């Protein structure tokens, strides 16, 4: 009994960080569990640079791009059940050591890796990306491993990870919470140089402290929810899966055949096609809503401006987020459907500067103006007869 009590106290001590931990009703009910629960860490504004000192006394200065990658690692960790602050520190230690928090291509082994956004080229066998993961070891394809969000999810592991059950991520390591952080990194990375990770623990902790801010309690105090600046903007559907079917503006309604104003941009896609969040943000609505059908609304901060994105016509079972969740750009939030006022499977996307309830603008133009990743992967506008229609 004493051993169980000490173990519970140890978990509570490890999981409780400073004020970066989200305080919620769950914390009051079970602090040890809630501090390691999804949504327990929220990234605030990303500084232009950060200087920290390694364990051996070396001064390290990280630029905004490196810190942006760190923000992705933190955000994904905050959404992953069981990771919490200690798991994020371990992941940051791994990325700092393996790539110095850079998304590295490897054109010597995989020339196509240069076609994806990257921070430089490396030549460590066939390794790629932030955590230097190897396609040949089963971590993922070149395209997947050149995505920082994918790599973070793979590193954290667990049943929801894209690489589950092998190669093992952090959650797949039995008793990882009791390991020295450097040993925990080594258990995932399986490096020929296992002693180098611990050197970056002070830097990882400094990054986590600098980039995270207290999350709103949601206690009904009436204050506006604080949404951190997004780290990127992405197109909401996978490349090559969609076609523009009905633009923003006046049109002939495909159901009533009357002239009506269309407040969104429609993208025809197969039923079940994944829908991605266009930016980092907080979900303010997720449910079935009249003519919208399945509707998700996410609040973002983009370029210092509050923006809401609306995703409509999912089937009820195609909604994969809940209200209050913190999500990252490119996260799979739902699946294309044809519920509500719809003539066929498609995504109706709206962008509303100023936030939820404000007037919509041309979502397609907004994505273009913000150089959304993946926007070139679709085809030109088609008529509503291509299963586009909808709201």
Secondary structure, 3 states (H helix, E strand, C coil): CHHHHHHHHHHHHHHCCCCCECCCHHHHHCHHHHCCCCCCEEECCCCCEEEEECCCCCEEEEEHHHHHHHHHHHHHHHHCCCCHHHHHHHHHHHHHHHHCCCCCECCCCCHHHHHCCCCCECCCCCEECCCCEEHHHCCCCHHHHCCHHHHHHHHHCCCCCCCCCCCCCHHHCCCHHHCCHHHHHHHHHCCCCHHHHHHHHHHHHHHHHHHEECCCCCCCCCCCCCCCECCCEECCECCCCEEEEECCEEEECCCCCCEEEECCEEEEECCCCEEECCECEEEEEEEEEHHHEEEEEEEEEECCEEEEEEEEEECHHHECCCCCCEECCCCEEEECECCCCCCCCEEEEEEEECCCCCCCECHHHHHHHCCCECHHHCECCCCCCCCCCCC
